[in-house]
Amino acid sequence: MSQGRPTRQVVLELVRVVAFTDITPHMRRIKVAGEGLIGLQGLIPGVHLKILLPAPGQEKPALPTFDANGQPLPPSEESRPIVRTYTVRSFQPETGAVDIDFVLHGDEGPASAWATNVAIGHYLGLALRGGVPYREADWYLLAGDQTALPAIGAILEQLPASARGLAFIEVPDATEEQTIQYEAAIELHWLHRNGVEAGQSSLLDDAIRAAAIPDGLSQTRFIWVATESSAAKQIRSYLRIRHQLAQHELHVAAYWKLGLDEDAYHDMRHREANQ
């Protein structure tokens, strides 16, 4: 059996849709594949990737090229692809196939519109790199809203049977629950907003505050949270202060910002970082 190619720091690949299926009424799993991904090592489910959507009027997205020094050269402004951040739900190195889960909300955003109208053979660009989505520990707390569901599902499926802990996933209602098969002794709890707008519910925060989190002296622990920006900040502050978590024990990510699309949110964070 081939040992495969070593992982490149950044992989840029044009892929085609080979299959798709609806996991729930508003979650579609799309399988894309590219020859350049065959044999790739180190691409672990749960890590982030960038999807590059075709610009209006394009069949294929225009991908960046590289200069002699390996620096990326973006396409011209008029042909520049739309870029969004997603999660590797699964990866099959033998075939170069990647599964990506999309939350469907009609034509509200470019990624949802693309996924809603997807067909076999449609093109997509991927920019990705290898990584590890979680740290090894005895006890875990995994928590997030629907945008974090693909990452939490991927992490749960990779944890060993010896792992213990809790998982909280906030979804619109019971119809958005998924079947996730895993061996770890993780208690999975689905939190239903039942009509409350995403980003306006305290369900996730309340569940985390009520959780019995071990002190970390008798067992190692790792807490992974991803949700809306304001909620993520509030949860991060609580966990650090209340449970005295070391930096390596806690990962809290702001996946999105209420009222902003990804481009506007990226610009806002860039401005804040430079102040």
Buried (B, 14 or more C-beta within 10 A) or exposed (E): EEEEBEBBEBBBBBBBBBEBEEBBEBBBBBBBBBEBBBBBEBBBBBBBBBBBBBBEEEEBBBBBEEEEEEEEEEBEEEEBBBBBBBBBBBBEBEBBBBBBBBBBBEEEBBBBBBBBEBEEEBBBBBBBBBBEBBBEBBBBBBBBBBBBBBBBBBBBBBBEEEBBBBBBBBBBBEEBBBEBEBEBBBEBBBBBBEEEEBBEBEBBBEBBEEBEBBEBEEEBBBBBBBBBBEBBEBBBEEBBEEBEBEEEBBBBBBBBBEEBBBEEBBEEBEEEEEE
